[in-house]
Protein backbone atom coordinates (compact mmCIF):
# COMPACT_ATOMS: atom_id res chain seq x y z
CA UNK A 1 0.00 0.00 0.00
CA UNK A 2 1.21 3.48 -0.83
CA UNK A 3 1.55 5.71 2.20
CA UNK A 4 -0.75 8.67 2.77
CA UNK A 5 2.13 11.17 2.64
CA UNK A 6 3.06 10.17 -0.93
CA UNK A 7 -0.61 10.35 -1.92
CA UNK A 8 -1.05 13.80 -0.40
CA UNK A 9 2.14 15.05 -2.03
CA UNK A 10 1.73 13.53 -5.50
CA UNK A 11 -1.81 12.30 -6.26
CA UNK A 12 -4.54 14.32 -7.95
CA UNK A 13 -5.64 16.65 -5.12
CA UNK A 14 -9.29 16.40 -6.22
CA UNK A 15 -9.36 12.76 -5.09
CA UNK A 16 -9.39 11.87 -1.42
CA UNK A 17 -6.72 9.61 0.05
CA UNK A 18 -9.05 6.63 0.51
CA UNK A 19 -10.11 6.67 -3.16
CA UNK A 20 -6.48 6.83 -4.32
CA UNK A 21 -5.50 3.98 -2.00
CA UNK A 22 -8.33 1.82 -3.36
CA UNK A 23 -7.42 2.74 -6.94
CA UNK A 24 -3.76 1.79 -6.48
CA UNK A 25 -4.69 -1.38 -4.60
CA UNK A 26 -7.06 -2.53 -7.36
CA UNK A 27 -5.21 -1.50 -10.50
CA UNK A 28 -1.70 -0.68 -9.39
CA UNK A 29 1.52 -2.50 -8.79
CA UNK A 30 3.73 -2.90 -5.74
CA UNK A 31 6.86 -1.77 -7.57
CA UNK A 32 7.38 1.43 -9.55
CA UNK A 33 9.35 -0.54 -12.18
CA UNK A 34 6.46 -2.91 -12.93
CA UNK A 35 5.68 -3.29 -16.64
CA UNK A 36 2.63 -5.14 -17.98
CA UNK A 37 2.51 -5.92 -21.70
CA UNK A 38 -0.62 -7.26 -23.41
CA UNK A 39 -1.32 -8.08 -27.04
CA UNK A 40 -5.03 -8.66 -27.37
CA UNK A 41 -5.91 -11.19 -24.69
CA UNK A 42 -2.31 -12.43 -24.30
CA UNK A 43 -0.05 -11.22 -21.52
CA UNK A 44 3.56 -11.02 -22.70
CA UNK A 45 6.05 -11.92 -20.00
CA UNK A 46 8.89 -9.44 -19.96
CA UNK A 47 11.91 -9.65 -17.67
CA UNK A 48 11.53 -7.56 -14.52
CA UNK A 49 13.72 -4.50 -14.95
CA UNK A 50 16.32 -3.89 -12.28
CA UNK A 51 16.85 -0.22 -13.15
CA UNK A 52 14.82 2.66 -14.54
CA UNK A 53 16.95 2.56 -17.68
CA UNK A 54 16.02 -1.09 -18.28
CA UNK A 55 12.36 -0.28 -17.65
CA UNK A 56 12.46 2.56 -20.17
CA UNK A 57 14.16 0.36 -22.78
CA UNK A 58 11.59 -2.42 -22.32
CA UNK A 59 8.71 0.04 -22.49
CA UNK A 60 10.06 1.68 -25.65
CA UNK A 61 10.50 -1.76 -27.22
CA UNK A 62 6.83 -2.69 -26.78
CA UNK A 63 5.00 0.64 -27.19
CA UNK A 64 3.24 0.66 -30.54
CA UNK A 65 3.19 -3.15 -30.72
CA UNK A 66 1.16 -3.88 -27.59
CA UNK A 67 -0.67 -2.27 -24.70
CA UNK A 68 1.98 -1.34 -22.16
CA UNK A 69 1.16 -0.22 -18.62
CA UNK A 70 3.85 0.96 -16.23
CA UNK A 71 4.61 1.93 -12.67
CA UNK A 72 2.63 2.08 -9.45
CA UNK A 73 -0.60 3.08 -11.18
CA UNK A 74 -0.06 0.99 -14.30
CA UNK A 75 -0.25 4.19 -16.36
CA UNK A 76 -0.66 3.49 -20.10
CA UNK A 77 2.79 4.04 -21.61
CA UNK A 78 2.82 6.05 -24.80
CA UNK A 79 -0.41 7.89 -23.97
CA UNK A 80 -0.30 11.10 -25.97
CA UNK A 81 3.14 10.38 -27.42
CA UNK A 82 3.96 10.01 -31.08
CA UNK A 83 7.47 8.64 -30.68
CA UNK A 84 8.56 5.91 -28.22
CA UNK A 85 11.83 7.78 -27.67
CA UNK A 86 9.78 10.40 -25.80
CA UNK A 87 9.19 7.89 -22.99
CA UNK A 88 11.33 8.98 -20.09
CA UNK A 89 12.08 8.73 -16.41
CA UNK A 90 8.84 10.40 -15.26
CA UNK A 91 6.84 7.24 -16.03
CA UNK A 92 8.86 5.34 -13.45
CA UNK A 93 9.22 8.03 -10.81
CA UNK A 94 6.95 7.18 -7.86
CA UNK A 95 5.53 10.68 -7.54
CA UNK A 96 5.16 11.42 -11.26
CA UNK A 97 3.60 8.03 -11.98
CA UNK A 98 1.15 8.43 -9.10
CA UNK A 99 0.27 11.94 -10.30
CA UNK A 100 -0.28 10.89 -13.93
CA UNK A 101 -2.21 7.75 -13.00
CA UNK A 102 -4.52 9.47 -10.54
CA UNK A 103 -5.14 12.42 -12.88
CA UNK A 104 -6.24 10.00 -15.61
CA UNK A 105 -8.32 7.99 -13.14
CA UNK A 106 -9.77 11.20 -11.69
CA UNK A 107 -11.05 12.31 -15.09
CA UNK A 108 -12.88 9.03 -15.58
CA UNK A 109 -14.10 8.99 -11.97
CA UNK A 110 -15.59 12.49 -12.26
CA UNK A 111 -17.33 11.62 -15.54
CA UNK A 112 -18.82 8.43 -14.10
CA UNK A 113 -19.95 10.04 -10.85
CA UNK A 114 -21.46 12.99 -12.74
CA UNK A 115 -23.72 10.63 -14.72
C-alpha positions in Angstrom: 0.0 0.0 0.0 1.2 3.5 -0.8 1.5 5.7 2.2 -0.8 8.7 2.8 2.1 11.2 2.6 3.1 10.2 -0.9 -0.6 10.3 -1.9 -1.0 13.8 -0.4 2.1 15.0 -2.0 1.7 13.5 -5.5 -1.8 12.3 -6.3 -4.5 14.3 -8.0 -5.6 16.6 -5.1 -9.3 16.4 -6.2 -9.4 12.8 -5.1 -9.4 11.9 -1.4 -6.7 9.6 0.1 -9.0 6.6 0.5 -10.1 6.7 -3.2 -6.5 6.8 -4.3 -5.5 4.0 -2.0 -8.3 1.8 -3.4 -7.4 2.7 -6.9 -3.8 1.8 -6.5 -4.7 -1.4 -4.6 -7.1 -2.5 -7.4 -5.2 -1.5 -10.5 -1.7 -0.7 -9.4 1.5 -2.5 -8.8 3.7 -2.9 -5.7 6.9 -1.8 -7.6 7.4 1.4 -9.5 9.3 -0.5 -12.2 6.5 -2.9 -12.9 5.7 -3.3 -16.6 2.6 -5.1 -18.0 2.5 -5.9 -21.7 -0.6 -7.3 -23.4 -1.3 -8.1 -27.0 -5.0 -8.7 -27.4 -5.9 -11.2 -24.7 -2.3 -12.4 -24.3 -0.1 -11.2 -21.5 3.6 -11.0 -22.7 6.0 -11.9 -20.0 8.9 -9.4 -20.0 11.9 -9.6 -17.7 11.5 -7.6 -14.5 13.7 -4.5 -15.0 16.3 -3.9 -12.3 16.9 -0.2 -13.2 14.8 2.7 -14.5 16.9 2.6 -17.7 16.0 -1.1 -18.3 12.4 -0.3 -17.6 12.5 2.6 -20.2 14.2 0.4 -22.8 11.6 -2.4 -22.3 8.7 0.0 -22.5 10.1 1.7 -25.7 10.5 -1.8 -27.2 6.8 -2.7 -26.8 5.0 0.6 -27.2 3.2 0.7 -30.5 3.2 -3.2 -30.7 1.2 -3.9 -27.6 -0.7 -2.3 -24.7 2.0 -1.3 -22.2 1.2 -0.2 -18.6 3.8 1.0 -16.2 4.6 1.9 -12.7 2.6 2.1 -9.4 -0.6 3.1 -11.2 -0.1 1.0 -14.3 -0.3 4.2 -16.4 -0.7 3.5 -20.1 2.8 4.0 -21.6 2.8 6.1 -24.8 -0.4 7.9 -24.0 -0.3 11.1 -26.0 3.1 10.4 -27.4 4.0 10.0 -31.1 7.5 8.6 -30.7 8.6 5.9 -28.2 11.8 7.8 -27.7 9.8 10.4 -25.8 9.2 7.9 -23.0 11.3 9.0 -20.1 12.1 8.7 -16.4 8.8 10.4 -15.3 6.8 7.2 -16.0 8.9 5.3 -13.4 9.2 8.0 -10.8 6.9 7.2 -7.9 5.5 10.7 -7.5 5.2 11.4 -11.3 3.6 8.0 -12.0 1.1 8.4 -9.1 0.3 11.9 -10.3 -0.3 10.9 -13.9 -2.2 7.8 -13.0 -4.5 9.5 -10.5 -5.1 12.4 -12.9 -6.2 10.0 -15.6 -8.3 8.0 -13.1 -9.8 11.2 -11.7 -11.0 12.3 -15.1 -12.9 9.0 -15.6 -14.1 9.0 -12.0 -15.6 12.5 -12.3 -17.3 11.6 -15.5 -18.8 8.4 -14.1 -20.0 10.0 -10.8 -21.5 13.0 -12.7 -23.7 10.6 -14.7 
